[in-house]
Amino acid sequence: MTDTNSPVRVLCIGAGNMGRAHAKAYHEMDGFEIVGICTRSLESSARLNEEFGSSYAQFTDFDKALEETKPDAVCISTYPDTHAQFAIAALNAGCHLFVEKPLADSVAGAEEIVALAQEKNRKVVIGYILRHHPSWEKFVELARTLGKPLVMRMNLNQQSSGDMWETHKSLMTSISPIVDCGVHYVDMMCLMTRAKPVRVSGIGARLTDELPDGMVNYGQLQVTFDDGSVGWYEAGWGPMMSETAFFVKDVVGPKGSVSIVADSASERGKSDDIDSHSKTENLLLHHSELSPEGAFMRDDEVFNVADEPDHDELCAREQAYFLNAVCEDIDLTDHMNDAINSMKIVAAADESFRTGKTIEL
């Protein structure tokens, strides 16, 4: 257990959208002390110091930053193909970890990180931001009342241009949208069913020549669980993507259905707005029970979610959870295993698309 009277000294790696938000949380929370910011260029870390009115140490070399700052924890918000490298070095240095999703860019990498964390008795929290959103917690809770099996339908397509398209292209040098985004929503499916994924199939399409060979910017996966539940998830990035029905979050079971009805998140022109991605606003619960005459026995229910945190607040809640896990020695075994399961599903979908075969897990 960490000394709760002393702040957790954290080294921040990466200063993009997620890295900035996590660093802001550390900067503003009493339980953390930033000991350094490591980015590919000093310009990025200097920009954070300017925003925060701080003078945190700046680095461009991770190994040097780790050696000089000797942190208690490391926050990794870099591209997924670097996660395993940085995480393993940090764990071997005795650090706790916060790692943005996905935990790694391969199942093997994720499993190596989890095994090493357990060996070193270090905490690893993965950045599944939706787990800390009150309305998504309610969404999962209501989905569990619908009986089994569940049919889970979700997507998040993003029509991107300008700087966002450049960001997406950079991400796609190492990972496809269905892997990068899919782990979030597959994780929600696993929470809803609490069943074992057993079979995955996937499709994909390359809709632009501005990508590395073999990379696709559109994909869809279908997953079957051992309780009979099924789910699909769709993700596509780029200037060609449609903004019609880009935001679908819907679960059906024998007893009815529950859907996210988020007008602002579903509004045309907002598919690349990071704040809209976690918006929920209303949950619509439908009951399937019929009377002897064939009419519905109960009216639909609308749950209006008053607690609608923005992106930065959600990241702050993630870091509060991380702080509690470190200081109170919370068992994160299920949390880490869930991350491996979601990684297995999206990796199998990618393999299915490339081989044309359904993948048995």
C-alpha positions in Angstrom: 0.0 0.0 0.0 1.3 3.5 -1.0 1.7 6.2 1.7 -1.5 8.1 1.4 0.1 11.1 3.0 2.4 11.6 0.1 1.2 12.4 -3.5 1.8 9.7 -6.2 4.6 11.0 -8.3 3.7 10.5 -12.0 5.5 10.7 -15.2 3.3 11.6 -18.2 4.1 10.1 -21.6 2.3 11.8 -24.6 0.5 15.1 -24.9 -2.2 14.5 -27.5 -5.9 14.7 -26.7 -5.8 12.0 -24.1 -2.4 12.8 -22.7 -3.3 16.4 -22.2 -6.6 15.5 -20.4 -4.8 13.0 -18.1 -2.0 15.5 -17.3 -4.6 18.2 -16.5 -6.2 15.8 -14.0 -2.9 15.1 -12.4 -2.1 18.8 -12.3 -5.4 19.6 -10.5 -5.6 16.7 -8.1 -4.0 16.8 -4.7 -3.2 13.1 -4.7 -0.8 13.4 -7.7 2.5 15.2 -8.4 3.7 15.4 -12.0 7.5 14.9 -12.1 7.9 15.1 -15.8 6.3 15.2 -19.3 7.8 13.1 -22.0 6.8 13.8 -25.7 8.2 13.4 -29.1 9.0 17.1 -29.3 9.6 19.6 -26.6 7.1 21.9 -28.3 4.3 19.6 -27.1 5.3 19.4 -23.5 6.0 23.2 -23.5 2.5 23.8 -24.7 1.1 21.9 -21.6 3.3 23.8 -19.3 2.0 27.0 -20.8 -1.6 25.9 -20.4 -1.1 24.8 -16.8 1.1 27.7 -15.8 3.7 25.1 -14.7 7.3 24.3 -15.2 7.3 20.5 -15.2 10.5 18.8 -16.4 10.4 18.1 -20.2 11.8 15.1 -21.9 11.9 13.6 -25.4 13.6 10.3 -24.3 11.5 8.0 -22.2 14.3 6.0 -20.7 16.1 9.1 -19.6 12.8 10.5 -18.2 12.2 7.3 -16.2 15.8 7.2 -14.8 15.9 10.9 -13.8 12.4 11.3 -12.4 12.1 7.9 -10.6 8.3 8.1 -10.6 5.8 6.1 -8.5 3.6 5.8 -11.6 3.7 6.3 -15.3 0.8 7.5 -17.5 1.1 6.2 -21.1 -1.0 8.1 -23.7 1.0 7.4 -26.8 0.2 5.5 -30.0 -0.7 1.9 -29.2 2.4 0.4 -30.9 4.5 1.9 -28.2 2.4 0.9 -25.2 4.0 -2.5 -24.5 7.5 -1.1 -24.7 6.9 1.8 -22.3 4.7 -0.3 -20.0 7.3 -3.1 -19.5 10.1 -0.6 -18.9 8.0 1.2 -16.3 6.9 -2.0 -14.5 10.5 -3.2 -14.4 11.3 0.2 -12.8 8.7 -0.6 -10.1 6.0 1.9 -11.3 2.3 1.6 -11.3 0.7 2.2 -14.7 -2.2 4.1 -16.3 -2.3 3.0 -19.9 -4.7 4.5 -22.5 -6.8 1.9 -24.4 -5.9 -0.4 -26.0 -3.5 -1.8 -23.4 -1.2 -2.9 -26.3 -1.4 -3.3 -30.1 -1.5 -7.1 -29.8 -2.9 -9.8 -27.5 0.6 -11.0 -26.7 1.7 -7.5 -25.7 -1.3 -7.1 -23.4 -0.8 -10.5 -21.8 2.9 -9.7 -21.2 2.0 -6.4 -19.4 -0.6 -8.1 -17.2 1.7 -11.0 -16.3 4.5 -8.6 -15.4 2.2 -6.4 -13.3 1.1 -9.4 -11.3 4.7 -10.5 -10.9 5.8 -7.1 -9.7 2.6 -6.5 -7.7 2.0 -3.2 -9.5 -1.4 -1.6 -10.4 -2.4 -1.3 -14.0 -5.5 0.7 -14.9 -6.5 0.8 -18.6 -8.2 3.9 -20.0 -11.7 2.6 -20.5 -13.3 6.0 -20.0 -16.9 4.7 -20.4 -16.6 2.7 -17.3 -16.5 5.9 -15.3 -19.4 7.6 -17.0 -22.6 7.5 -14.8 -25.0 7.1 -17.7 -22.9 4.3 -19.3 -22.9 2.6 -15.9 -26.7 2.9 -15.9 -26.8 1.6 -19.5 -24.9 -1.5 -18.5 -27.2 -1.9 -15.4 -30.4 -1.7 -17.5 -29.0 -4.1 -20.1 -28.5 -6.7 -17.4 -32.3 -6.6 -16.7 -33.3 -7.6 -20.2 -32.7 -11.4 -19.8 -30.5 -13.6 -22.0 -29.3 -13.8 -24.7 -28.6 -10.1 -25.5 -28.3 -8.6 -28.9 -25.8 -5.6 -28.7 -25.6 -3.2 -31.6 -23.0 -0.4 -31.4 -21.0 1.8 -33.7 -18.9 5.0 -33.7 -18.0 6.2 -37.2 -16.0 9.5 -37.6 -16.1 11.7 -40.6 -12.8 13.5 -40.2 -11.0 16.2 -42.0 -8.1 18.6 -41.4 -6.1 18.0 -38.2 -8.4 15.1 -37.1 -7.9 13.3 -40.4 -4.1 13.7 -40.0 -4.4 12.3 -36.4 -6.4 9.3 -37.7 -3.9 8.6 -40.5 -1.1 8.7 -37.9 -3.0 6.2 -35.7 -3.5 4.0 -38.7 0.2 3.6 -39.3 -0.1 0.9 -36.6 -3.7 0.1 -35.7 -7.1 0.0 -37.4 -10.3 1.9 -36.2 -12.0 -1.4 -35.3 -9.1 -2.3 -32.9 -8.4 1.2 -31.5 -12.1 2.1 -30.9 -13.5 -1.4 -30.7 -12.0 -2.3 -27.4 -14.1 0.3 -25.7 -17.4 -1.0 -26.9 -16.5 -4.7 -26.8 -15.6 -4.0 -23.1 -19.1 -2.7 -22.6 -20.6 -5.8 -24.2 -18.5 -8.0 -21.9 -19.7 -6.1 -18.9 -23.3 -6.4 -20.0 -23.2 -10.2 -20.6 -20.5 -11.2 -18.1 -20.1 -14.2 -20.5 -17.1 -15.6 -22.3 -16.6 -14.6 -26.0 -16.3 -17.7 -28.1 -16.4 -16.7 -31.8 -15.6 -13.6 -33.8 -15.9 -12.7 -37.5 -14.9 -9.4 -39.1 -15.1 -7.4 -42.3 -13.1 -4.4 -43.5 -12.5 -2.0 -46.3 -9.8 0.3 -47.5 -11.5 3.5 -48.6 -8.4 5.7 -49.3 -4.9 5.3 -50.7 -3.5 7.6 -47.9 -2.8 4.6 -45.7 0.1 2.1 -45.3 -0.2 -1.1 -47.3 -2.6 -3.6 -45.8 -4.3 -1.0 -43.5 -8.1 -0.4 -43.7 -10.0 2.6 -42.4 -13.4 0.8 -42.0 -14.3 -2.4 -40.1 -17.1 -4.2 -38.5 -16.9 -7.2 -36.0 -19.5 -9.7 -34.9 -18.9 -11.6 -31.6 -20.8 -14.5 -30.1 -20.7 -15.3 -26.4 -21.1 -18.6 -24.6 -24.5 -17.5 -23.2 -25.9 -17.1 -26.7 -25.5 -13.3 -26.7 -24.3 -11.6 -29.9 -23.0 -8.2 -30.7 -21.7 -6.1 -33.5 -19.5 -3.1 -33.6 -18.6 -0.8 -36.5 -16.0 1.9 -36.9 -14.7 3.9 -39.8 -12.5 7.0 -40.0 -12.0 9.5 -42.8 -13.4 12.3 -44.9 -15.5 9.9 -46.9 -17.5 8.5 -43.9 -21.2 9.0 -43.7 -22.7 10.9 -40.8 -26.0 9.1 -41.1 -26.5 6.7 -38.2 -22.9 7.0 -37.1 -23.8 6.8 -33.4 -25.8 3.7 -32.5 -25.9 2.2 -28.9 -28.7 -0.3 -28.6 -29.2 -3.5 -26.6 -32.1 -6.0 -27.0 -33.0 -8.9 -24.8 -36.1 -11.2 -24.3 -37.6 -8.7 -21.8 -37.1 -5.6 -24.0 -34.5 -3.2 -25.1 -32.5 -0.2 -23.9 -31.0 2.4 -26.2 -28.9 5.6 -25.8 -30.9 8.5 -27.2 -28.3 11.2 -27.4 -29.4 14.0 -29.7 -26.2 16.0 -29.5 -24.0 13.0 -30.0 -26.0 11.9 -33.0 -26.2 15.3 -34.6 -24.9 15.6 -38.1 -21.5 17.2 -38.2 -20.4 16.0 -34.8 -18.9 12.6 -35.6 -15.4 13.8 -34.9 -16.2 15.8 -31.8 -14.5 13.9 -29.0 -16.9 15.3 -26.3 -19.9 14.0 -28.2 -18.6 10.4 -28.2 -19.5 9.8 -24.6 -22.7 11.8 -24.5 -25.7 9.9 -23.4 -28.4 12.4 -22.4 -31.3 9.9 -22.3 -31.7 6.2 -22.0 -34.9 4.7 -23.5 -36.0 1.4 -21.8 -38.6 -0.6 -23.6 -40.5 -3.5 -22.0 -41.6 -6.4 -24.2 -44.3 -8.0 -22.0 -47.7 -8.2 -23.8 -51.2 -8.4 -22.4 -53.6 -11.3 -23.4 -55.0 -8.9 -26.0 -51.5 -8.3 -27.4 -51.0 -4.8 -26.2 -47.8 -3.7 -24.3 -48.2 -4.0 -20.6 -45.9 -1.2 -19.7 -45.0 2.1 -21.2 -41.5 2.8 -22.3 -39.3 4.6 -19.7 -37.0 7.5 -20.3 -34.0 7.9 -17.9 -32.7 11.5 -18.1 -29.1 11.5 -16.9 -28.3 14.7 -15.1 -24.7 13.8 -14.4 -23.2 14.3 -17.9 -19.4 14.9 -17.4 -17.4 16.3 -20.2 -14.3 14.6 -21.6 -11.8 16.3 -19.1 -14.1 15.5 -16.1 -14.3 11.8 -17.3 -10.5 11.7 -17.4 -10.3 13.2 -13.9 -12.7 10.4 -12.7 -10.5 7.8 -14.3 -7.5 9.2 -12.4 -9.4 9.3 -9.1 -10.0 5.6 -9.7 -6.3 5.0 -10.4 -5.3 6.9 -7.3 -7.6 4.9 -5.2 -6.4 1.6 -6.7 -2.8 2.6 -5.9 -3.4 4.0 -2.4 -6.0 1.4 -1.2 -4.4 -1.6 -2.9 -7.5 -2.5 -4.9 -7.4 -5.9 -6.7 -7.4 -5.1 -10.5 -7.3 -8.7 -11.7 -10.7 -8.6 -13.3 -10.0 -5.2 -14.7 -6.8 -6.4 -16.4 -8.4 -9.6 -17.6 -11.3 -7.7 -19.2 -8.7 -5.7 -21.1 -7.2 -8.9 -22.5 -10.6 -10.2 -23.4 -11.6 -7.1 -25.3 -8.2 -7.2 -27.1 -8.7 -10.8 -28.1 -12.1 -10.0 -29.6 -10.9 -7.0 -31.8 -7.7 -8.8 -32.8 -9.7 -11.8 -33.8 -11.9 -9.5 -35.9 -8.9 -8.2 -37.7 -7.6 -11.7 -38.3 -11.0 -12.8 -39.6 -11.1 -10.0 -42.1 -7.6 -10.7 -43.3 -8.1 -14.5 -43.6 -11.8 -14.6 -44.6 -12.5 -17.1 -41.7 -14.5 -17.0 -38.5 -12.1 -17.1 -35.5 -12.8 -19.5 -32.6 -11.5 -18.1 -29.3 
